[in-house]
Amino acid sequence: MIDHTQFQDKKIAYHTLGCKLNFAETSSIVRSLHEAGFRKAKPGEQADLCIINTCSVTDMADKKCRQAITRFIRLHPTAFVIVTGCYAQLKPNEIASIRGVDLVLGANDKFNIELYINHLEKKLTTQIYNTKINTVENFYPSCSSDDRTRFFLKVQDGCDYYCTYCTIPYARGKSRSGTIAQTVELTKQAINEGAKEIVLTGVNTGDFGKNNGESFFELIQAIDKIEANVRYRISSIEPNLLTDEIILFVANSKHFAPHFHIPLQSGSNEVLQLMKRRYTRELFAQKIQTIKTILPHAFIGVDVIVGTRGEKAAYFEDARQFIESLDISQLHVFSYSERAGTKALEIEQPVSLQDKRIRSEILHAVSDKKIKEFYLSQIGKQADVLWESTKKGKCMHGFTENYIRVIAPYNKDLINTLQTVTLMGFSEEDNTFALTVK
Ligand code: SF4
């Protein structure tokens, strides 16, 4: 039994790096610490406990984590410092070598912080608790909101796919999730807390339910039945798990937004094979066609990686042509980053930094063209906007159900509300596209 009186009025400062999943997890960790007596340190106030939840998706991410850790140690020199998250799971010793870190907690251990912080007593050496990742079975649901209305609900964790370039299975373990009943309860909780939009988030979201004999399709059907003024988005789903029945269901559902985010990673079958992805580009093209036939106004965001080992110039060119031919709305372009311990390192022919940069620029240009075309095609249509962010006195912006960014003169009464609007003219400011509305 932990004596919670020791935590009364102790102050926490925290920082999250990486994906929405990490943000959701930090929120849940902090929430449980609040329940134990901690409170958030005010700006400029010395914290008693610092938590840095890290990411390790690239070398650059590792570097940013180290910088964040040293910054926190400098700002809170007397605080007890905990580092957790993917980087902490993958490279705990690297973190422990940073002077001032008290505790390094791995993927499974971060949800039990209270067990490790007895009276926030600093020891002479950094302590590391890092459960072997292949033994991690527990699923910890988490939820966060980036403002008062949009919530990110973690419905699934881990991945069993082992794509050759990816470290996530080593950082987050095997695929697992809660039950449908538990997830529906969490969704209702988020709605009661004011959610107007909930993004279902996971590492491999479509794999939901595998450990319980349930399925992602059954989950979205159950969630859609909740009576509430709310809309849902599916954060990202592997093309081989995005079944026609899911697409059809989204098209006919009351609450699911016509918005898909699908990782393609490469438009070349040769490269997909090197990556050990579980589909061909033909299957991918078929999914896009199905979506667009049933839901012509759906927004489709697609992840791609450039410069993977083995991506010859001819493969890239073939991929570019294929990607250009797809009826998609936006690309999220990533440059391949070498990760220790991955199978990709066995592939010969690394791509030079310069070629990676050029390929990235080419695909960014394709993305700009696609998003512009998509936005222009929607002008004159009606849509529901969730006004969610503001620039006081100037303008506010929000997203439609099909993920079009829209702007309008600021009106404080509309913030955090859903409004039906007509999509009007195209606007481009600082390389950000938007539509005006009426
Ligand atoms: S499916 Fe995604 S998370 Fe899983 S191994 Fe592949 S890239 Fe990584």
Boltz pocket constraint, residues with backbone or C-beta under 6 A from the ligand:
constraints:
  - pocket:
      binder: B
      contacts: [[A, 159], [A, 160], [A, 161], [A, 162], [A, 163], [A, 166], [A, 167], [A, 168], [A, 169], [A, 203], [A, 204], [A, 238]]
      max_distance: 6.0
